[in-house]
Amino acid sequence: MNQVSVEVVVVGGGPAGLTAAIALASAGIETALVAKPTSGPDHRTTALLAGSVTALDTLGVWACCREHAAPLRVLRIVDDTARLWRAPEASFAAVDIGLDAFGQNIENRHLIAALQTRAAELPKLARVAAVARAIEVGNERVTVSYDGGAVSARLAIGADGRRSLCRAVAGIGSHSRGYPQVALTCNLAHRREHHDTATEFHGEHGPFTLVPLPGRRSSLVFVAKPREAPRLAALSDADLAAEIERRSHSILGKIALEPGRGVFPLVLDTAWQLGARRVALVGEAAHVVAPIGAQGLNLGLRDAATIAELVAAAHRGGRDAGEVTDDYDRMRRADVASRALAVDLLNRSLLSDFLPVQSARGIGLFLAQRIGPLRRALMREGVAPLASQPRLMRGEGL
């Protein structure tokens, strides 16, 4: 049996786990990444906010992403409900807060490929292409076992998704709530230019969001009620393209679907703690939020940057990396809780037929659009939360 001893082991090879592993190894910390081999191309996309792009650039990853990403320069919000109270259309431009773009939209397959390429270049990073079968937490070390071997480390970083084994062995529960919504995701080509503008149509059953991709292409997150999702998923490419064109009011012209559709129920799931017993949770092991406002993976990348920063500081000071979990939980708790709450409230306001709730949402958008300082403050906080900007998000090495 192969036995490896390192300072930190990362369990899970999604973007958050890969980013954490790369950040640690780049800082000279002996790290192991235990992750099952990828099973196929991931056609989903991620809207990376400016801080996330800066972090990936600082880690030497973004150079391989740049040609596959499209800038998000304008966000347009359209109330597409048929309700009595409809919010006014709102538009937010990155240039108003001194940015070229709010962020970049990229297909996950290109993002993960770039992360894997960078990971392969780091001598301090040992990669194990296997599924973690068992995890044992001791007083001084954590042992991650897989078929044919095991990795022992001072700290385990759980990046192993919503059904996290790391979270379970650390004894951390979660708050979970399901929504009466299902999201359909796909990519599409279109005849008209998107002009680097993401358009979010707010309907009675959730948002219908078109986000730019390079060229005349966009990604779509189409949130619908559960009984409608099977019908949409069963449509032919031509019929679904026609439905998307109708729902988008033909703002992008004639539409053609690209291969690869995804369908998943919307849930809110947040861990009671983000770290305990030599285990730190990042990404969906720590929090799952609805795909609204580009918060999900950006939260996960801030998780990764924060835990890497804390471990790097402990390493320089000769301290035990496994003892940073309390600090990590304290540093990440407010950011995760506030973003989850904001997404939850916005999503539930779309579903509510209660007139005061609809009025409050409409008034909020009206004020955000008309009051310049408020609009700019909201944009800055959405792109780069003031209370949670790890060093990597500021372009500083560890």
TORFI-862535 format. One record per residue (C-alpha): chain; x, y, z; residue number from 1. Coordinates in nm, 2 decimals. Example, Ala and Ser with C-alpha at 12.3 -4.5 7.8 and 13.67 -1.06 7.14 Angstrom:
residues 2
pt ch A&c1 1.23&c2 -0.45&c3 0.78&i 1
pt ch A&c1 1.37&c2 -0.11&c3 0.71&i 2
END
This chain:
residues 398
pt ch A&c1 0.00&c2 0.00&c3 0.00&i 1
pt ch A&c1 0.13&c2 0.35&c3 -0.10&i 2
pt ch A&c1 0.16&c2 0.58&c3 0.20&i 3
pt ch A&c1 0.22&c2 0.96&c3 0.16&i 4
pt ch A&c1 0.28&c2 1.21&c3 0.44&i 5
pt ch A&c1 0.23&c2 1.58&c3 0.37&i 6
pt ch A&c1 0.13&c2 1.90&c3 0.55&i 7
pt ch A&c1 -0.21&c2 1.94&c3 0.39&i 8
pt ch A&c1 -0.44&c2 1.70&c3 0.20&i 9
pt ch A&c1 -0.72&c2 1.84&c3 -0.03&i 10
pt ch A&c1 -1.01&c2 1.60&c3 -0.10&i 11
pt ch A&c1 -1.20&c2 1.68&c3 -0.41&i 12
pt ch A&c1 -1.08&c2 1.81&c3 -0.75&i 13
pt ch A&c1 -1.34&c2 2.07&c3 -0.85&i 14
pt ch A&c1 -1.23&c2 2.44&c3 -0.90&i 15
pt ch A&c1 -1.23&c2 2.52&c3 -0.53&i 16
pt ch A&c1 -1.03&c2 2.21&c3 -0.44&i 17
pt ch A&c1 -0.78&c2 2.26&c3 -0.72&i 18
pt ch A&c1 -0.74&c2 2.63&c3 -0.63&i 19
pt ch A&c1 -0.67&c2 2.55&c3 -0.27&i 20
pt ch A&c1 -0.41&c2 2.28&c3 -0.36&i 21
pt ch A&c1 -0.24&c2 2.51&c3 -0.61&i 22
pt ch A&c1 -0.23&c2 2.80&c3 -0.37&i 23
pt ch A&c1 -0.08&c2 2.59&c3 -0.10&i 24
pt ch A&c1 0.18&c2 2.42&c3 -0.32&i 25
pt ch A&c1 0.27&c2 2.75&c3 -0.47&i 26
pt ch A&c1 0.35&c2 2.88&c3 -0.12&i 27
pt ch A&c1 0.59&c2 2.59&c3 -0.07&i 28
pt ch A&c1 0.37&c2 2.37&c3 0.14&i 29
pt ch A&c1 0.38&c2 2.00&c3 0.09&i 30
pt ch A&c1 0.03&c2 1.92&c3 -0.04&i 31
pt ch A&c1 -0.16&c2 1.62&c3 -0.17&i 32
pt ch A&c1 -0.47&c2 1.63&c3 -0.38&i 33
pt ch A&c1 -0.70&c2 1.32&c3 -0.37&i 34
pt ch A&c1 -0.97&c2 1.34&c3 -0.64&i 35
pt ch A&c1 -1.14&c2 1.10&c3 -0.87&i 36
pt ch A&c1 -1.05&c2 1.13&c3 -1.24&i 37
pt ch A&c1 -1.29&c2 1.36&c3 -1.43&i 38
pt ch A&c1 -1.56&c2 1.16&c3 -1.60&i 39
pt ch A&c1 -1.63&c2 1.38&c3 -1.90&i 40
pt ch A&c1 -1.64&c2 1.75&c3 -2.02&i 41
pt ch A&c1 -1.84&c2 1.98&c3 -1.79&i 42
pt ch A&c1 -2.04&c2 2.21&c3 -2.02&i 43
pt ch A&c1 -2.16&c2 2.43&c3 -1.73&i 44
pt ch A&c1 -2.02&c2 2.78&c3 -1.70&i 45
pt ch A&c1 -1.90&c2 2.99&c3 -1.42&i 46
pt ch A&c1 -1.92&c2 3.37&c3 -1.39&i 47
pt ch A&c1 -1.59&c2 3.45&c3 -1.21&i 48
pt ch A&c1 -1.60&c2 3.79&c3 -1.04&i 49
pt ch A&c1 -1.31&c2 4.02&c3 -1.07&i 50
pt ch A&c1 -1.15&c2 3.91&c3 -0.74&i 51
pt ch A&c1 -1.16&c2 3.55&c3 -0.85&i 52
pt ch A&c1 -1.00&c2 3.63&c3 -1.18&i 53
pt ch A&c1 -0.72&c2 3.82&c3 -1.00&i 54
pt ch A&c1 -0.66&c2 3.53&c3 -0.77&i 55
pt ch A&c1 -0.63&c2 3.28&c3 -1.06&i 56
pt ch A&c1 -0.40&c2 3.53&c3 -1.24&i 57
pt ch A&c1 -0.18&c2 3.55&c3 -0.93&i 58
pt ch A&c1 -0.16&c2 3.17&c3 -0.91&i 59
pt ch A&c1 -0.05&c2 3.15&c3 -1.28&i 60
pt ch A&c1 -0.38&c2 2.99&c3 -1.40&i 61
pt ch A&c1 -0.56&c2 3.27&c3 -1.58&i 62
pt ch A&c1 -0.32&c2 3.28&c3 -1.88&i 63
pt ch A&c1 -0.47&c2 2.94&c3 -1.99&i 64
pt ch A&c1 -0.82&c2 3.07&c3 -1.94&i 65
pt ch A&c1 -0.82&c2 3.41&c3 -2.10&i 66
pt ch A&c1 -0.90&c2 3.31&c3 -2.46&i 67
pt ch A&c1 -1.19&c2 3.09&c3 -2.34&i 68
pt ch A&c1 -1.36&c2 3.36&c3 -2.13&i 69
pt ch A&c1 -1.59&c2 3.65&c3 -2.20&i 70
pt ch A&c1 -1.60&c2 3.98&c3 -2.00&i 71
pt ch A&c1 -1.91&c2 4.08&c3 -1.81&i 72
pt ch A&c1 -1.92&c2 4.45&c3 -1.85&i 73
pt ch A&c1 -2.29&c2 4.52&c3 -1.80&i 74
pt ch A&c1 -2.56&c2 4.35&c3 -1.59&i 75
pt ch A&c1 -2.92&c2 4.41&c3 -1.70&i 76
pt ch A&c1 -3.22&c2 4.31&c3 -1.48&i 77
pt ch A&c1 -3.56&c2 4.28&c3 -1.64&i 78
pt ch A&c1 -3.88&c2 4.21&c3 -1.45&i 79
pt ch A&c1 -4.06&c2 3.97&c3 -1.68&i 80
pt ch A&c1 -4.35&c2 3.88&c3 -1.45&i 81
pt ch A&c1 -4.71&c2 3.95&c3 -1.53&i 82
pt ch A&c1 -4.78&c2 4.08&c3 -1.18&i 83
pt ch A&c1 -4.95&c2 4.40&c3 -1.08&i 84
pt ch A&c1 -4.63&c2 4.55&c3 -0.94&i 85
pt ch A&c1 -4.34&c2 4.52&c3 -1.17&i 86
pt ch A&c1 -3.99&c2 4.64&c3 -1.09&i 87
pt ch A&c1 -3.84&c2 4.89&c3 -1.34&i 88
pt ch A&c1 -3.56&c2 4.76&c3 -1.56&i 89
pt ch A&c1 -3.22&c2 4.82&c3 -1.41&i 90
pt ch A&c1 -2.87&c2 4.82&c3 -1.57&i 91
pt ch A&c1 -2.53&c2 4.82&c3 -1.40&i 92
pt ch A&c1 -2.21&c2 4.89&c3 -1.57&i 93
pt ch A&c1 -1.86&c2 4.79&c3 -1.45&i 94
pt ch A&c1 -1.71&c2 5.12&c3 -1.58&i 95
pt ch A&c1 -1.91&c2 5.31&c3 -1.31&i 96
pt ch A&c1 -1.69&c2 5.16&c3 -1.04&i 97
pt ch A&c1 -1.37&c2 5.19&c3 -1.23&i 98
pt ch A&c1 -1.36&c2 4.83&c3 -1.36&i 99
pt ch A&c1 -1.32&c2 4.71&c3 -1.72&i 100
pt ch A&c1 -1.56&c2 4.42&c3 -1.63&i 101
pt ch A&c1 -1.74&c2 4.28&c3 -1.33&i 102
pt ch A&c1 -1.57&c2 3.95&c3 -1.41&i 103
pt ch A&c1 -1.54&c2 3.68&c3 -1.68&i 104
pt ch A&c1 -1.77&c2 3.39&c3 -1.78&i 105
pt ch A&c1 -1.59&c2 3.07&c3 -1.87&i 106
pt ch A&c1 -1.70&c2 2.71&c3 -1.94&i 107
pt ch A&c1 -1.60&c2 2.48&c3 -1.65&i 108
pt ch A&c1 -1.42&c2 2.24&c3 -1.88&i 109
pt ch A&c1 -1.17&c2 2.52&c3 -1.97&i 110
pt ch A&c1 -1.14&c2 2.64&c3 -1.62&i 111
pt ch A&c1 -1.07&c2 2.29&c3 -1.48&i 112
pt ch A&c1 -0.82&c2 2.21&c3 -1.76&i 113
pt ch A&c1 -0.63&c2 2.53&c3 -1.68&i 114
pt ch A&c1 -0.62&c2 2.44&c3 -1.31&i 115
pt ch A&c1 -0.51&c2 2.09&c3 -1.38&i 116
pt ch A&c1 -0.23&c2 2.21&c3 -1.61&i 117
pt ch A&c1 -0.10&c2 2.45&c3 -1.34&i 118
pt ch A&c1 -0.13&c2 2.18&c3 -1.07&i 119
pt ch A&c1 0.09&c2 1.94&c3 -1.28&i 120
pt ch A&c1 0.37&c2 2.21&c3 -1.28&i 121
pt ch A&c1 0.40&c2 2.23&c3 -0.90&i 122
pt ch A&c1 0.66&c2 2.00&c3 -0.74&i 123
pt ch A&c1 0.51&c2 2.04&c3 -0.39&i 124
pt ch A&c1 0.18&c2 1.90&c3 -0.51&i 125
pt ch A&c1 0.13&c2 1.52&c3 -0.51&i 126
pt ch A&c1 -0.18&c2 1.42&c3 -0.71&i 127
pt ch A&c1 -0.37&c2 1.10&c3 -0.64&i 128
pt ch A&c1 -0.64&c2 1.01&c3 -0.90&i 129
pt ch A&c1 -0.86&c2 0.82&c3 -0.67&i 130
pt ch A&c1 -1.18&c2 0.84&c3 -0.46&i 131
pt ch A&c1 -1.14&c2 0.90&c3 -0.09&i 132
pt ch A&c1 -1.29&c2 0.59&c3 0.07&i 133
pt ch A&c1 -1.24&c2 0.67&c3 0.44&i 134
pt ch A&c1 -1.11&c2 0.96&c3 0.65&i 135
pt ch A&c1 -0.98&c2 0.92&c3 1.01&i 136
pt ch A&c1 -0.92&c2 1.23&c3 1.22&i 137
pt ch A&c1 -0.67&c2 1.19&c3 1.50&i 138
pt ch A&c1 -0.53&c2 1.42&c3 1.76&i 139
pt ch A&c1 -0.23&c2 1.52&c3 1.55&i 140
pt ch A&c1 -0.31&c2 1.41&c3 1.19&i 141
pt ch A&c1 -0.58&c2 1.32&c3 0.94&i 142
pt ch A&c1 -0.56&c2 1.01&c3 0.73&i 143
pt ch A&c1 -0.74&c2 0.99&c3 0.40&i 144
pt ch A&c1 -0.75&c2 0.63&c3 0.26&i 145
pt ch A&c1 -0.82&c2 0.53&c3 -0.10&i 146
pt ch A&c1 -0.80&c2 0.21&c3 -0.29&i 147
pt ch A&c1 -0.43&c2 0.12&c3 -0.28&i 148
pt ch A&c1 -0.30&c2 0.38&c3 -0.04&i 149
pt ch A&c1 -0.34&c2 0.65&c3 0.21&i 150
pt ch A&c1 -0.24&c2 1.01&c3 0.27&i 151
pt ch A&c1 -0.16&c2 1.15&c3 0.62&i 152
pt ch A&c1 -0.16&c2 1.52&c3 0.68&i 153
pt ch A&c1 -0.19&c2 1.79&c3 0.96&i 154
pt ch A&c1 -0.50&c2 1.94&c3 0.79&i 155
pt ch A&c1 -0.76&c2 1.81&c3 0.55&i 156
pt ch A&c1 -0.94&c2 2.05&c3 0.32&i 157
pt ch A&c1 -1.28&c2 1.91&c3 0.22&i 158
pt ch A&c1 -1.37&c2 2.02&c3 -0.13&i 159
pt ch A&c1 -1.58&c2 1.70&c3 -0.19&i 160
pt ch A&c1 -1.92&c2 1.85&c3 -0.26&i 161
pt ch A&c1 -2.25&c2 1.87&c3 -0.10&i 162
pt ch A&c1 -2.24&c2 1.51&c3 0.04&i 163
pt ch A&c1 -1.90&c2 1.57&c3 0.18&i 164
pt ch A&c1 -1.73&c2 1.28&c3 0.36&i 165
pt ch A&c1 -1.49&c2 1.54&c3 0.52&i 166
pt ch A&c1 -1.78&c2 1.73&c3 0.67&i 167
pt ch A&c1 -1.93&c2 1.40&c3 0.80&i 168
pt ch A&c1 -1.61&c2 1.28&c3 0.98&i 169
pt ch A&c1 -1.56&c2 1.63&c3 1.13&i 170
pt ch A&c1 -1.90&c2 1.60&c3 1.29&i 171
pt ch A&c1 -2.03&c2 1.91&c3 1.11&i 172
pt ch A&c1 -2.40&c2 1.92&c3 1.02&i 173
pt ch A&c1 -2.58&c2 2.16&c3 0.79&i 174
pt ch A&c1 -2.89&c2 2.37&c3 0.74&i 175
pt ch A&c1 -3.07&c2 2.26&c3 0.43&i 176
pt ch A&c1 -3.37&c2 2.39&c3 0.24&i 177
pt ch A&c1 -3.51&c2 2.29&c3 -0.09&i 178
pt ch A&c1 -3.69&c2 2.53&c3 -0.33&i 179
pt ch A&c1 -3.98&c2 2.45&c3 -0.56&i 180
pt ch A&c1 -3.75&c2 2.52&c3 -0.85&i 181
pt ch A&c1 -3.53&c2 2.33&c3 -1.09&i 182
pt ch A&c1 -3.26&c2 2.49&c3 -1.31&i 183
pt ch A&c1 -3.19&c2 2.39&c3 -1.67&i 184
pt ch A&c1 -2.84&c2 2.49&c3 -1.79&i 185
pt ch A&c1 -2.71&c2 2.49&c3 -2.14&i 186
pt ch A&c1 -2.49&c2 2.69&c3 -2.38&i 187
pt ch A&c1 -2.61&c2 2.84&c3 -2.71&i 188
pt ch A&c1 -2.50&c2 3.03&c3 -3.02&i 189
pt ch A&c1 -2.70&c2 3.33&c3 -3.14&i 190
pt ch A&c1 -2.72&c2 3.56&c3 -3.44&i 191
pt ch A&c1 -2.69&c2 3.89&c3 -3.26&i 192
pt ch A&c1 -2.40&c2 4.03&c3 -3.05&i 193
pt ch A&c1 -2.44&c2 4.02&c3 -2.67&i 194
pt ch A&c1 -2.22&c2 4.33&c3 -2.62&i 195
pt ch A&c1 -2.06&c2 4.18&c3 -2.31&i 196
pt ch A&c1 -2.40&c2 4.22&c3 -2.13&i 197
pt ch A&c1 -2.55&c2 3.96&c3 -1.90&i 198
pt ch A&c1 -2.93&c2 3.98&c3 -1.90&i 199
pt ch A&c1 -3.14&c2 3.84&c3 -1.61&i 200
pt ch A&c1 -3.51&c2 3.81&c3 -1.67&i 201
pt ch A&c1 -3.70&c2 3.78&c3 -1.34&i 202
pt ch A&c1 -4.00&c2 3.55&c3 -1.38&i 203
pt ch A&c1 -4.26&c2 3.43&c3 -1.14&i 204
pt ch A&c1 -4.07&c2 3.10&c3 -1.09&i 205
pt ch A&c1 -3.72&c2 3.24&c3 -1.08&i 206
pt ch A&c1 -3.45&c2 3.40&c3 -1.30&i 207
pt ch A&c1 -3.38&c2 3.33&c3 -1.67&i 208
pt ch A&c1 -3.02&c2 3.44&c3 -1.71&i 209
pt ch A&c1 -2.82&c2 3.48&c3 -2.03&i 210
pt ch A&c1 -2.44&c2 3.53&c3 -1.97&i 211
pt ch A&c1 -2.19&c2 3.61&c3 -2.25&i 212
pt ch A&c1 -1.94&c2 3.36&c3 -2.38&i 213
pt ch A&c1 -1.67&c2 3.43&c3 -2.64&i 214
pt ch A&c1 -1.81&c2 3.52&c3 -2.98&i 215
pt ch A&c1 -2.18&c2 3.51&c3 -3.05&i 216
pt ch A&c1 -2.24&c2 3.26&c3 -2.77&i 217
pt ch A&c1 -2.40&c2 3.27&c3 -2.43&i 218
pt ch A&c1 -2.47&c2 3.04&c3 -2.13&i 219
pt ch A&c1 -2.82&c2 3.00&c3 -1.99&i 220
pt ch A&c1 -2.95&c2 2.93&c3 -1.64&i 221
pt ch A&c1 -3.32&c2 2.87&c3 -1.68&i 222
pt ch A&c1 -3.50&c2 2.83&c3 -1.35&i 223
pt ch A&c1 -3.85&c2 2.68&c3 -1.37&i 224
pt ch A&c1 -4.10&c2 2.50&c3 -1.15&i 225
pt ch A&c1 -4.04&c2 2.13&c3 -1.10&i 226
pt ch A&c1 -4.33&c2 2.01&c3 -1.31&i 227
pt ch A&c1 -4.21&c2 2.21&c3 -1.60&i 228
pt ch A&c1 -3.85&c2 2.09&c3 -1.60&i 229
pt ch A&c1 -3.92&c2 1.74&c3 -1.74&i 230
pt ch A&c1 -4.11&c2 1.90&c3 -2.03&i 231
pt ch A&c1 -3.82&c2 2.14&c3 -2.11&i 232
pt ch A&c1 -3.56&c2 1.88&c3 -2.07&i 233
pt ch A&c1 -3.74&c2 1.65&c3 -2.32&i 234
pt ch A&c1 -3.77&c2 1.91&c3 -2.59&i 235
pt ch A&c1 -3.57&c2 1.87&c3 -2.91&i 236
pt ch A&c1 -3.28&c2 2.11&c3 -2.96&i 237
pt ch A&c1 -3.49&c2 2.31&c3 -3.21&i 238
pt ch A&c1 -3.79&c2 2.33&c3 -2.99&i 239
pt ch A&c1 -3.59&c2 2.43&c3 -2.68&i 240
pt ch A&c1 -3.41&c2 2.69&c3 -2.89&i 241
pt ch A&c1 -3.74&c2 2.83&c3 -2.99&i 242
pt ch A&c1 -3.86&c2 2.83&c3 -2.63&i 243
pt ch A&c1 -3.54&c2 3.01&c3 -2.52&i 244
pt ch A&c1 -3.58&c2 3.27&c3 -2.79&i 245
pt ch A&c1 -3.94&c2 3.33&c3 -2.69&i 246
pt ch A&c1 -3.85&c2 3.37&c3 -2.32&i 247
pt ch A&c1 -3.56&c2 3.60&c3 -2.40&i 248
pt ch A&c1 -3.78&c2 3.82&c3 -2.62&i 249
pt ch A&c1 -3.54&c2 3.75&c3 -2.91&i 250
pt ch A&c1 -3.28&c2 4.00&c3 -2.77&i 251
pt ch A&c1 -3.00&c2 3.77&c3 -2.91&i 252
pt ch A&c1 -3.18&c2 3.68&c3 -3.23&i 253
pt ch A&c1 -3.20&c2 3.33&c3 -3.38&i 254
pt ch A&c1 -3.07&c2 3.07&c3 -3.13&i 255
pt ch A&c1 -2.90&c2 2.73&c3 -3.18&i 256
pt ch A&c1 -2.83&c2 2.50&c3 -2.89&i 257
pt ch A&c1 -2.49&c2 2.35&c3 -2.82&i 258
pt ch A&c1 -2.44&c2 1.99&c3 -2.69&i 259
pt ch A&c1 -2.47&c2 1.93&c3 -2.31&i 260
pt ch A&c1 -2.77&c2 2.02&c3 -2.10&i 261
pt ch A&c1 -2.79&c2 2.00&c3 -1.72&i 262
pt ch A&c1 -3.09&c2 1.98&c3 -1.49&i 263
pt ch A&c1 -3.07&c2 2.01&c3 -1.11&i 264
pt ch A&c1 -3.30&c2 2.11&c3 -0.82&i 265
pt ch A&c1 -3.23&c2 2.43&c3 -0.64&i 266
pt ch A&c1 -3.13&c2 2.40&c3 -0.27&i 267
pt ch A&c1 -2.98&c2 2.61&c3 0.00&i 268
pt ch A&c1 -2.73&c2 2.42&c3 0.21&i 269
pt ch A&c1 -2.49&c2 2.57&c3 0.46&i 270
pt ch A&c1 -2.26&c2 2.40&c3 0.70&i 271
pt ch A&c1 -2.29&c2 2.48&c3 1.07&i 272
pt ch A&c1 -1.92&c2 2.54&c3 1.09&i 273
pt ch A&c1 -1.66&c2 2.58&c3 0.81&i 274
pt ch A&c1 -1.38&c2 2.41&c3 1.01&i 275
pt ch A&c1 -1.34&c2 2.17&c3 1.30&i 276
pt ch A&c1 -1.12&c2 1.88&c3 1.42&i 277
pt ch A&c1 -0.84&c2 1.94&c3 1.16&i 278
pt ch A&c1 -1.09&c2 1.97&c3 0.87&i 279
pt ch A&c1 -1.17&c2 2.28&c3 0.68&i 280
pt ch A&c1 -1.45&c2 2.29&c3 0.43&i 281
pt ch A&c1 -1.45&c2 2.48&c3 0.10&i 282
pt ch A&c1 -1.69&c2 2.52&c3 -0.19&i 283
pt ch A&c1 -2.00&c2 2.31&c3 -0.19&i 284
pt ch A&c1 -1.89&c2 2.10&c3 0.10&i 285
pt ch A&c1 -1.94&c2 2.43&c3 0.30&i 286
pt ch A&c1 -2.23&c2 2.60&c3 0.11&i 287
pt ch A&c1 -2.46&c2 2.54&c3 -0.18&i 288
pt ch A&c1 -2.66&c2 2.84&c3 -0.29&i 289
pt ch A&c1 -2.91&c2 2.90&c3 -0.58&i 290
pt ch A&c1 -2.74&c2 3.01&c3 -0.91&i 291
pt ch A&c1 -2.83&c2 3.38&c3 -0.87&i 292
pt ch A&c1 -2.59&c2 3.67&c3 -0.87&i 293
pt ch A&c1 -2.28&c2 3.45&c3 -0.95&i 294
pt ch A&c1 -2.21&c2 3.38&c3 -0.58&i 295
pt ch A&c1 -2.16&c2 3.00&c3 -0.56&i 296
pt ch A&c1 -1.81&c2 2.93&c3 -0.70&i 297
pt ch A&c1 -1.69&c2 3.28&c3 -0.61&i 298
pt ch A&c1 -1.76&c2 3.20&c3 -0.25&i 299
pt ch A&c1 -1.57&c2 2.87&c3 -0.29&i 300
pt ch A&c1 -1.27&c2 3.05&c3 -0.44&i 301
pt ch A&c1 -1.26&c2 3.29&c3 -0.15&i 302
pt ch A&c1 -1.28&c2 2.99&c3 0.08&i 303
pt ch A&c1 -0.98&c2 2.84&c3 -0.09&i 304
pt ch A&c1 -0.78&c2 3.16&c3 -0.09&i 305
pt ch A&c1 -0.85&c2 3.22&c3 0.28&i 306
pt ch A&c1 -0.76&c2 2.87&c3 0.41&i 307
pt ch A&c1 -0.44&c2 2.88&c3 0.19&i 308
pt ch A&c1 -0.35&c2 3.22&c3 0.34&i 309
pt ch A&c1 -0.40&c2 3.09&c3 0.70&i 310
pt ch A&c1 -0.20&c2 2.77&c3 0.64&i 311
pt ch A&c1 0.08&c2 2.96&c3 0.47&i 312
pt ch A&c1 0.11&c2 3.20&c3 0.77&i 313
pt ch A&c1 0.11&c2 2.90&c3 1.01&i 314
pt ch A&c1 0.38&c2 2.73&c3 0.81&i 315
pt ch A&c1 0.60&c2 3.04&c3 0.82&i 316
pt ch A&c1 0.55&c2 3.07&c3 1.19&i 317
pt ch A&c1 0.63&c2 2.70&c3 1.25&i 318
pt ch A&c1 0.28&c2 2.63&c3 1.38&i 319
pt ch A&c1 0.05&c2 2.33&c3 1.32&i 320
pt ch A&c1 -0.16&c2 2.38&c3 1.01&i 321
pt ch A&c1 -0.44&c2 2.17&c3 1.16&i 322
pt ch A&c1 -0.49&c2 2.44&c3 1.43&i 323
pt ch A&c1 -0.62&c2 2.71&c3 1.19&i 324
pt ch A&c1 -0.97&c2 2.58&c3 1.16&i 325
pt ch A&c1 -1.13&c2 2.80&c3 1.42&i 326
pt ch A&c1 -0.97&c2 3.11&c3 1.26&i 327
pt ch A&c1 -1.09&c2 2.99&c3 0.92&i 328
pt ch A&c1 -1.44&c2 2.95&c3 1.04&i 329
pt ch A&c1 -1.44&c2 3.29&c3 1.20&i 330
pt ch A&c1 -1.30&c2 3.46&c3 0.89&i 331
pt ch A&c1 -1.54&c2 3.30&c3 0.64&i 332
pt ch A&c1 -1.86&c2 3.28&c3 0.84&i 333
pt ch A&c1 -1.99&c2 3.63&c3 0.78&i 334
pt ch A&c1 -1.92&c2 3.63&c3 0.40&i 335
pt ch A&c1 -2.09&c2 3.29&c3 0.35&i 336
pt ch A&c1 -2.39&c2 3.37&c3 0.58&i 337
pt ch A&c1 -2.45&c2 3.71&c3 0.42&i 338
pt ch A&c1 -2.43&c2 3.59&c3 0.06&i 339
pt ch A&c1 -2.65&c2 3.29&c3 0.13&i 340
pt ch A&c1 -2.91&c2 3.51&c3 0.30&i 341
pt ch A&c1 -2.91&c2 3.76&c3 0.01&i 342
pt ch A&c1 -2.95&c2 3.49&c3 -0.25&i 343
pt ch A&c1 -3.22&c2 3.33&c3 -0.05&i 344
pt ch A&c1 -3.42&c2 3.65&c3 0.00&i 345
pt ch A&c1 -3.39&c2 3.75&c3 -0.36&i 346
pt ch A&c1 -3.50&c2 3.41&c3 -0.48&i 347
pt ch A&c1 -3.80&c2 3.39&c3 -0.24&i 348
pt ch A&c1 -3.90&c2 3.75&c3 -0.34&i 349
pt ch A&c1 -3.94&c2 3.63&c3 -0.70&i 350
pt ch A&c1 -4.16&c2 3.34&c3 -0.58&i 351
pt ch A&c1 -4.38&c2 3.54&c3 -0.35&i 352
pt ch A&c1 -4.73&c2 3.66&c3 -0.46&i 353
pt ch A&c1 -4.74&c2 3.88&c3 -0.15&i 354
pt ch A&c1 -4.78&c2 4.23&c3 -0.28&i 355
pt ch A&c1 -4.57&c2 4.41&c3 -0.02&i 356
pt ch A&c1 -4.28&c2 4.17&c3 -0.10&i 357
pt ch A&c1 -4.31&c2 4.25&c3 -0.47&i 358
pt ch A&c1 -4.32&c2 4.62&c3 -0.39&i 359
pt ch A&c1 -4.01&c2 4.60&c3 -0.17&i 360
pt ch A&c1 -3.82&c2 4.43&c3 -0.45&i 361
pt ch A&c1 -3.93&c2 4.68&c3 -0.71&i 362
pt ch A&c1 -3.85&c2 4.98&c3 -0.49&i 363
pt ch A&c1 -3.51&c2 4.83&c3 -0.40&i 364
pt ch A&c1 -3.42&c2 4.80&c3 -0.77&i 365
pt ch A&c1 -3.56&c2 5.15&c3 -0.85&i 366
pt ch A&c1 -3.34&c2 5.31&c3 -0.57&i 367
pt ch A&c1 -3.03&c2 5.11&c3 -0.67&i 368
pt ch A&c1 -3.07&c2 5.23&c3 -1.03&i 369
pt ch A&c1 -3.15&c2 5.60&c3 -0.95&i 370
pt ch A&c1 -2.92&c2 5.67&c3 -0.65&i 371
pt ch A&c1 -2.56&c2 5.68&c3 -0.78&i 372
pt ch A&c1 -2.37&c2 5.63&c3 -0.46&i 373
pt ch A&c1 -2.60&c2 5.34&c3 -0.36&i 374
pt ch A&c1 -2.57&c2 5.18&c3 -0.70&i 375
pt ch A&c1 -2.19&c2 5.20&c3 -0.69&i 376
pt ch A&c1 -2.17&c2 5.07&c3 -0.33&i 377
pt ch A&c1 -2.39&c2 4.77&c3 -0.42&i 378
pt ch A&c1 -2.18&c2 4.69&c3 -0.73&i 379
pt ch A&c1 -1.85&c2 4.71&c3 -0.54&i 380
pt ch A&c1 -1.98&c2 4.49&c3 -0.26&i 381
pt ch A&c1 -2.12&c2 4.24&c3 -0.51&i 382
pt ch A&c1 -1.79&c2 4.21&c3 -0.70&i 383
pt ch A&c1 -1.54&c2 4.25&c3 -0.41&i 384
pt ch A&c1 -1.69&c2 4.22&c3 -0.06&i 385
pt ch A&c1 -1.51&c2 4.47&c3 0.17&i 386
pt ch A&c1 -1.50&c2 4.23&c3 0.46&i 387
pt ch A&c1 -1.37&c2 3.93&c3 0.27&i 388
pt ch A&c1 -1.08&c2 4.00&c3 0.04&i 389
pt ch A&c1 -0.80&c2 3.75&c3 0.09&i 390
pt ch A&c1 -0.45&c2 3.83&c3 -0.03&i 391
pt ch A&c1 -0.49&c2 3.63&c3 -0.35&i 392
pt ch A&c1 -0.80&c2 3.83&c3 -0.44&i 393
pt ch A&c1 -0.60&c2 4.15&c3 -0.40&i 394
pt ch A&c1 -0.33&c2 4.02&c3 -0.63&i 395
pt ch A&c1 -0.08&c2 3.95&c3 -0.35&i 396
pt ch A&c1 0.11&c2 3.62&c3 -0.32&i 397
pt ch A&c1 0.10&c2 3.41&c3 -0.01&i 398
END
